[in-house]
C-alpha cells in the first residue's frame, strides 16, 4: 500500500470517527435541544471544537472586510457565526428522525499534502441520499481541521461570504451592524431547508 493511499485512509478514518461521535452525541442529546438550548449548544460546540476551524471559516466569510474589523469584532463574529450555524442546522438535525452518514473516501491533494477533501453520503430515514464534501486542511501542529463544507453542490462557505458582502453593501459598510444582525442574514439564506428537504 502506497504512503498516499495509507494517508488518505488514515484521514478517512479520522473524519469518520469524529463524524460518528457527533451523530451519536446528537442522538443522545436530542431531547436537550428543546429543554435547554444553551446546554445543547455548549455540548455540540465542545464536540466540534477540535474538528472544525470556526475562526478560519468565519474569517473567510468576512472576506476582505475582515481587515476593517477590530480584533474584538472578529471574535464577536466567530461566536455569532457559530451560533447562527447551530441555530440553523440543529433544528433540522434534531427533527430528522433517523439519518446516517457514511464517510466514503478522503483524498489528500497531490499538490499540497496539507489540504484534502473528504466525500461522504448522508442517508435520511426515508432512504434519500445526498452527497456532502468536507474541505480539510492540516494546521501547524499536524492536526486535520474542517474549513468548509459542500452540501449537494452548494458551497456553504461561499454562500455565507456572498451574504456577508451583500449585508455590508446594504448597511453601507457598517461592519458592526452586519455582525449584530448576522443570525437574520443566515435565516434568510434558508440553507437548513435545502438540507432538510433533500
N, C-alpha and C positions, 0 to 999 in steps of 0.2 A: 504494500500500500504506500503510495507516494506521500511525502510530507504534506503537500497541499490537500490531498483527499482527507488525510487524518485531521489536519487543522480545520477543514470545513466541517467534518463530522463532530469534532470537539465543540465547535461553535453551535452547531445544530442542537447538540445535547444540552449545552448550557442554556440556550434560549428555551428549549423545551422544558427543562426543569423549572426555570423561572416562570414560564407561562402557565404550566400546570399547577404550580404552587399558588399562583394568583387566582386561577379559576377555582381551586379548592377553597381558598380563603373567601372568595366572593360567595361561593355556595354556602359555606359555613356561616357567613355573617349577613346573608341576605335580609334576615329579619331586623338586623340592626339599623339598616338604612332608614326605615320608617320610624323606628323608636328613637334613635339617637344619631342623626345625620353627622354630627361633629365627630363622634366616636368612629363611625364608619369611614369618614374622610381620613381621619388620622391613621386608621388601620390600613387602608388602601395606600395612603401616602408612604407609610413605613414599608409596605410590601414592594413598592415600586422604586423607592429612593435609590437603591444601589444598582438599578437596572435601566432606568430611564434618566437621561440627562435633561431635566426640565429647564435648567438655566441656559443650556446651549440652544434648546428648541425655542425658548422664549426670546432669546437674543436674535435668532433668525427670523422669528415672526415680526419683531420690531424692525428688522432690516436696517436700512440706512438711518432710520430715525433713532436707533439705539444710541448713536453718538450725541444726539441732542438731550438725551435723558441723563439725569443725575444718577449716581450710584444708588441712591435711595429709591428713585423712581424705577430703576431696573429691578431692584429687589422686590419692590411692591408689585411690579408687573409679573415677575416669576410666580409669586403667590396667587395673584388674580388669575393668571393663565392656568395654573394647576387647578385651581378651584373651579374655573369655568369648564375645564375638561371633565372633572369628576361630576359636576352637576349635569353636564350634557349627557355623558355616557353612562353614568351609574344608573340612572333611571332606566335607560334602555336595557342595560345588562341585568339589573335586578328583576325587571319584568320578563326577561327572556327565560322561559321556563327551564329549558334544558338545552345547553349547547356544548359542543366540544370543539377543541382546537387541536389540529394536527400540524405539527411543525414538520414540513416536508423536506426542505433542504436549505443548507446555508452555503453561500458562495463568497469566499474572500476574494476581493478584487485583485486580479492578477497584476494590475499596475500599481496597487497600493495595498500592502499587507495589513494596513490599519483601517481598512474600510471593507464593509461586507453588506450583502443583502441576504435576508432570510425569508424564504417563502413558506407561507402556512395557509391552511384552509380552515375556515370556521364553518361548522355544520350546525344548523338550528334543529330544534326538536322536530320540526316538520320535514326535515331532510334537505332543506335548501342549503346549498354550499356557496360560499363566496371567498375569493382569494384576498389575502392580506399579506403585505410585504413590509418587513421592518428594514429600515436603513440603520446600520450599526457602525460605530467607529471604536477603535481601541485607544484609550487615553494613555497618558504618560506613565501610568502605573501598570499598564498592560491589561487593564480591565475593559471588557466589551460593554458598551452602553448604547441604548437605542436613541437615535437622534431624529427619526422621522418615521411616519407610517403611511402606507398607501393602502386604501381600502377600495376594492373593486375599481382600481384605476384612478381613484380620487386621491391626489397628493394632499394629505391633510395639512402638512406644514405650509405648503404653497397657498392653499385656500385661506389659512389664517393670516399669512403675510399679506395677501391681496386685500383681505378685510381690514387689516391694521392700516394699510396705506389709504384705503377708502375713508376710514374713520378720521385719519389725520387730515385728509383733504376737507372733509365735511366740517371738521372742527377748526379749520384754518390753522393747522399745525399746533394745536393746544394738546401737547402730549399728556398732560395730567388728566384732561377731560376724557381722552381716549382710554387711559388706564382705568379711570373711575367707572366708565360705562362699558368696560370690556365684556362683562357677562351678557349684557343686552346684545352686543355685536355678535357674540357666539350663538346666542339663541336664534338670531335672525339667519344665521348660516344653515341651521337645521340639519347639521351633519348627522346627528343621532337618528333622525328619521330615515335618512338614507341608509344608515346601518341597520336599523331595526326592521326596515321594510324589505331588505334584501332577501 
